[in-house]
């Protein structure tokens, strides 16, 4: 992930852009699903993604995370 983000930053260094990730957390149920959701949220948080849409704005059972890059 870090390598991909570094490559995008290098290629688009003169542009402003945003990457978005949609996590289908509605499909992650039970204790194992909650653990998976926490792991994905931690992973993307570590790569500086933040919540982009409130639960009502995304599709049902979906969390949208994004990271913005300045040019």
OpenMM code with the backbone's topology and positions (N, CA, C; nanometers):
from openmm import Vec3, app, unit

residues = "UNK UNK UNK UNK UNK UNK UNK UNK UNK UNK UNK UNK UNK UNK UNK UNK UNK UNK UNK UNK UNK UNK UNK UNK UNK UNK UNK UNK UNK UNK UNK UNK UNK UNK UNK UNK UNK UNK UNK UNK UNK UNK UNK UNK UNK UNK UNK UNK UNK UNK UNK UNK UNK UNK UNK UNK UNK UNK UNK UNK UNK UNK UNK UNK UNK UNK UNK UNK UNK UNK UNK".split()
positions = [
    Vec3(0.0824, -0.1182, 0.0000),
    Vec3(0.0000, 0.0000, 0.0000),
    Vec3(0.0873, 0.1253, 0.0000),
    Vec3(0.1862, 0.1245, 0.0832),
    Vec3(0.2735, 0.2424, 0.0918),
    Vec3(0.3397, 0.2699, -0.0435),
    Vec3(0.3841, 0.1653, -0.1113),
    Vec3(0.4503, 0.1813, -0.2409),
    Vec3(0.3544, 0.2387, -0.3457),
    Vec3(0.2301, 0.1914, -0.3448),
    Vec3(0.1299, 0.2423, -0.4387),
    Vec3(0.1023, 0.3897, -0.4111),
    Vec3(0.0855, 0.4261, -0.2852),
    Vec3(0.0601, 0.5662, -0.2509),
    Vec3(0.1776, 0.6553, -0.2879),
    Vec3(0.2984, 0.6066, -0.2658),
    Vec3(0.4175, 0.6839, -0.3034),
    Vec3(0.4250, 0.7030, -0.4549),
    Vec3(0.3914, 0.5989, -0.5299),
    Vec3(0.3956, 0.6084, -0.6759),
    Vec3(0.2907, 0.7068, -0.7277),
    Vec3(0.1707, 0.7025, -0.6715),
    Vec3(0.0668, 0.7977, -0.7116),
    Vec3(0.1087, 0.9407, -0.6795),
    Vec3(0.1660, 0.9589, -0.5627),
    Vec3(0.2114, 1.0924, -0.5222),
    Vec3(0.3161, 1.1453, -0.6203),
    Vec3(0.4053, 1.0590, -0.6649),
    Vec3(0.5099, 1.0996, -0.7583),
    Vec3(0.4512, 1.1323, -0.8957),
    Vec3(0.3617, 1.0478, -0.9437),
    Vec3(0.3038, 1.0690, -1.0771),
    Vec3(0.2146, 1.1924, -1.0828),
    Vec3(0.1397, 1.2176, -0.9768),
    Vec3(0.0417, 1.3255, -0.9770),
    Vec3(0.0827, 1.4396, -0.8850),
    Vec3(0.2096, 1.4624, -0.8699),
    Vec3(0.2581, 1.5609, -0.7732),
    Vec3(0.2115, 1.7036, -0.8016),
    Vec3(0.1700, 1.7324, -0.9248),
    Vec3(0.1246, 1.8673, -0.9595),
    Vec3(-0.0277, 1.8794, -0.9553),
    Vec3(-0.0953, 1.7751, -0.9130),
    Vec3(-0.2419, 1.7757, -0.9096),
    Vec3(-0.2932, 1.7513, -0.7681),
    Vec3(-0.4132, 1.7945, -0.7478),
    Vec3(-0.4842, 1.7638, -0.6237),
    Vec3(-0.5765, 1.6459, -0.6559),
    Vec3(-0.5757, 1.5430, -0.5731),
    Vec3(-0.6619, 1.4281, -0.5982),
    Vec3(-0.7034, 1.3628, -0.4675),
    Vec3(-0.8011, 1.2736, -0.4786),
    Vec3(-0.8592, 1.2074, -0.3617),
    Vec3(-0.8765, 1.0589, -0.3939),
    Vec3(-0.8380, 0.9748, -0.3010),
    Vec3(-0.8619, 0.8304, -0.3125),
    Vec3(-0.9727, 0.7933, -0.2157),
    Vec3(-1.0655, 0.7123, -0.2625),
    Vec3(-1.1756, 0.6677, -0.1767),
    Vec3(-1.1800, 0.5160, -0.1706),
    Vec3(-1.2187, 0.4670, -0.0548),
    Vec3(-1.2341, 0.3241, -0.0299),
    Vec3(-1.3737, 0.3024, 0.0263),
    Vec3(-1.4420, 0.2046, -0.0266),
    Vec3(-1.5750, 0.1694, 0.0256),
    Vec3(-1.5655, 0.0338, 0.0954),
    Vec3(-1.5934, 0.0344, 0.2241),
    Vec3(-1.5918, -0.0901, 0.3018),
    Vec3(-1.7357, -0.1349, 0.3240),
    Vec3(-1.7663, -0.2553, 0.2828),
    Vec3(-1.9016, -0.3090, 0.2992),
    Vec3(-1.9151, -0.3714, 0.4375),
    Vec3(-1.9232, -0.2883, 0.5364),
    Vec3(-1.9243, -0.3364, 0.6741),
    Vec3(-2.0569, -0.4004, 0.7116),
    Vec3(-2.1628, -0.3738, 0.6366),
    Vec3(-2.2920, -0.4364, 0.6640),
    Vec3(-2.2870, -0.5874, 0.6468),
    Vec3(-2.1925, -0.6352, 0.5673),
    Vec3(-2.1780, -0.7792, 0.5444),
    Vec3(-2.0936, -0.8454, 0.6534),
    Vec3(-2.0284, -0.7655, 0.7363),
    Vec3(-1.9425, -0.8196, 0.8423),
    Vec3(-2.0232, -0.8269, 0.9709),
    Vec3(-2.0726, -0.9444, 1.0018),
    Vec3(-2.1583, -0.9608, 1.1190),
    Vec3(-2.0943, -1.0548, 1.2201),
    Vec3(-2.1460, -1.0518, 1.3384),
    Vec3(-2.0962, -1.1384, 1.4447),
    Vec3(-1.9595, -1.0935, 1.4941),
    Vec3(-1.9048, -1.1654, 1.5920),
    Vec3(-1.7751, -1.1273, 1.6488),
    Vec3(-1.6623, -1.1236, 1.5470),
    Vec3(-1.6595, -1.2207, 1.4555),
    Vec3(-1.5545, -1.2230, 1.3538),
    Vec3(-1.5656, -1.1044, 1.2592),
    Vec3(-1.6873, -1.0678, 1.2236),
    Vec3(-1.7099, -0.9540, 1.1357),
    Vec3(-1.6691, -0.8231, 1.2001),
    Vec3(-1.6991, -0.8091, 1.3280),
    Vec3(-1.6598, -0.6882, 1.4007),
    Vec3(-1.5079, -0.6764, 1.4068),
    Vec3(-1.4416, -0.7881, 1.4261),
    Vec3(-1.2955, -0.7885, 1.4295),
    Vec3(-1.2393, -0.7507, 1.2928),
    Vec3(-1.2976, -0.8076, 1.1860),
    Vec3(-1.2531, -0.7732, 1.0503),
    Vec3(-1.2721, -0.6250, 1.0220),
    Vec3(-1.3873, -0.5701, 1.0594),
    Vec3(-1.4131, -0.4276, 1.0387),
    Vec3(-1.3083, -0.3444, 1.1113),
    Vec3(-1.2806, -0.3781, 1.2360),
    Vec3(-1.1809, -0.3041, 1.3146),
    Vec3(-1.0432, -0.3124, 1.2497),
    Vec3(-1.0103, -0.4290, 1.1965),
    Vec3(-0.8793, -0.4457, 1.1324),
    Vec3(-0.8686, -0.3593, 1.0060),
    Vec3(-0.9740, -0.3579, 0.9221),
    Vec3(-0.9704, -0.2755, 0.8007),
    Vec3(-0.9666, -0.1273, 0.8342),
    Vec3(-1.0443, -0.0863, 0.9335),
    Vec3(-1.0456, 0.0548, 0.9731),
    Vec3(-0.9074, 0.0954, 1.0250),
    Vec3(-0.8429, 0.0098, 1.1011),
    Vec3(-0.7088, 0.0380, 1.1522),
    Vec3(-0.6076, 0.0445, 1.0385),
    Vec3(-0.6172, -0.0483, 0.9447),
    Vec3(-0.5265, -0.0503, 0.8294),
    Vec3(-0.5340, 0.0807, 0.7522),
    Vec3(-0.6549, 0.1226, 0.7157),
    Vec3(-0.6676, 0.2453, 0.6373),
    Vec3(-0.6363, 0.3695, 0.7202),
    Vec3(-0.6663, 0.3672, 0.8461),
    Vec3(-0.6296, 0.4789, 0.9335),
    Vec3(-0.4778, 0.4944, 0.9388),
    Vec3(-0.4082, 0.3832, 0.9437),
    Vec3(-0.2613, 0.3845, 0.9444),
    Vec3(-0.2062, 0.4503, 0.8178),
    Vec3(-0.2807, 0.4399, 0.7082),
    Vec3(-0.2399, 0.5002, 0.5809),
    Vec3(-0.3073, 0.6359, 0.5583),
    Vec3(-0.3537, 0.6963, 0.6673),
    Vec3(-0.4063, 0.8336, 0.6699),
    Vec3(-0.5372, 0.8534, 0.5939),
    Vec3(-0.6197, 0.7507, 0.5881),
    Vec3(-0.7544, 0.7648, 0.5332),
    Vec3(-0.8459, 0.8047, 0.6480),
    Vec3(-0.9473, 0.8849, 0.6180),
    Vec3(-1.0440, 0.9288, 0.7188),
    Vec3(-1.1846, 0.9047, 0.6658),
    Vec3(-1.2814, 0.9026, 0.7546),
    Vec3(-1.4198, 0.8826, 0.7142),
    Vec3(-1.4642, 0.9965, 0.6240),
    Vec3(-1.5199, 0.9608, 0.5079),
    Vec3(-1.5605, 1.0610, 0.4091),
    Vec3(-1.7112, 1.0804, 0.4057),
    Vec3(-1.7866, 0.9790, 0.4391),
    Vec3(-1.9321, 0.9885, 0.4309),
    Vec3(-1.9933, 0.9343, 0.5595),
    Vec3(-2.0956, 1.0017, 0.6043),
    Vec3(-2.1688, 0.9517, 0.7204),
    Vec3(-2.2493, 0.8305, 0.6755),
    Vec3(-2.2931, 0.7465, 0.7688),
    Vec3(-2.3650, 0.6254, 0.7290),
    Vec3(-2.4828, 0.6503, 0.6365),
    Vec3(-2.5518, 0.7622, 0.6487),
    Vec3(-2.6654, 0.7923, 0.5624),
    Vec3(-2.6265, 0.8312, 0.4211),
    Vec3(-2.5033, 0.8743, 0.3986),
    Vec3(-2.4609, 0.9194, 0.2669),
    Vec3(-2.4138, 0.8058, 0.1766),
    Vec3(-2.3539, 0.7035, 0.2332),
    Vec3(-2.3058, 0.5907, 0.1535),
    Vec3(-2.4178, 0.4904, 0.1336),
    Vec3(-2.3896, 0.3849, 0.0604),
    Vec3(-2.4879, 0.2777, 0.0449),
    Vec3(-2.5097, 0.2121, 0.1804),
    Vec3(-2.6221, 0.1461, 0.1964),
    Vec3(-2.6542, 0.0816, 0.3237),
    Vec3(-2.5445, -0.0155, 0.3642),
    Vec3(-2.5006, -0.0062, 0.4869),
    Vec3(-2.3986, -0.0964, 0.5373),
    Vec3(-2.2608, -0.0708, 0.4819),
    Vec3(-2.2344, 0.0535, 0.4420),
    Vec3(-2.1069, 0.0857, 0.3789),
    Vec3(-2.0409, 0.2038, 0.4503),
    Vec3(-1.9104, 0.1957, 0.4665),
    Vec3(-1.8323, 0.3074, 0.5209),
    Vec3(-1.7398, 0.3544, 0.4101),
    Vec3(-1.7375, 0.4851, 0.3874),
    Vec3(-1.6520, 0.5416, 0.2840),
    Vec3(-1.5372, 0.6157, 0.3522),
    Vec3(-1.4147, 0.5761, 0.3172),
    Vec3(-1.2953, 0.6406, 0.3707),
    Vec3(-1.2228, 0.7082, 0.2554),
    Vec3(-1.1542, 0.8175, 0.2843),
    Vec3(-1.0812, 0.8848, 0.1781),
    Vec3(-0.9518, 0.9454, 0.2302),
    Vec3(-0.8638, 0.9680, 0.1353),
    Vec3(-0.7390, 1.0375, 0.1639),
    Vec3(-0.7182, 1.1382, 0.0517),
    Vec3(-0.6917, 1.2620, 0.0895),
    Vec3(-0.6716, 1.3680, -0.0076),
    Vec3(-0.5246, 1.4015, -0.0189),
    Vec3(-0.4850, 1.4331, -0.1412),
    Vec3(-0.3463, 1.4692, -0.1696),
    Vec3(-0.3462, 1.6058, -0.2360),
    Vec3(-0.2618, 1.6941, -0.1892),
    Vec3(-0.2492, 1.8274, -0.2490),
    Vec3(-0.1412, 1.8244, -0.3546),
    Vec3(-0.1603, 1.9045, -0.4583),
    Vec3(-0.0636, 1.9084, -0.5679),
    Vec3(0.0609, 1.9836, -0.5382),
] * unit.nanometer
topology = app.Topology()
chain = topology.addChain("A")
for resn in residues:
    res = topology.addResidue(resn, chain)
    for name in ("N", "CA", "C"):
        topology.addAtom(name, app.Element.getBySymbol(name[0]), res)
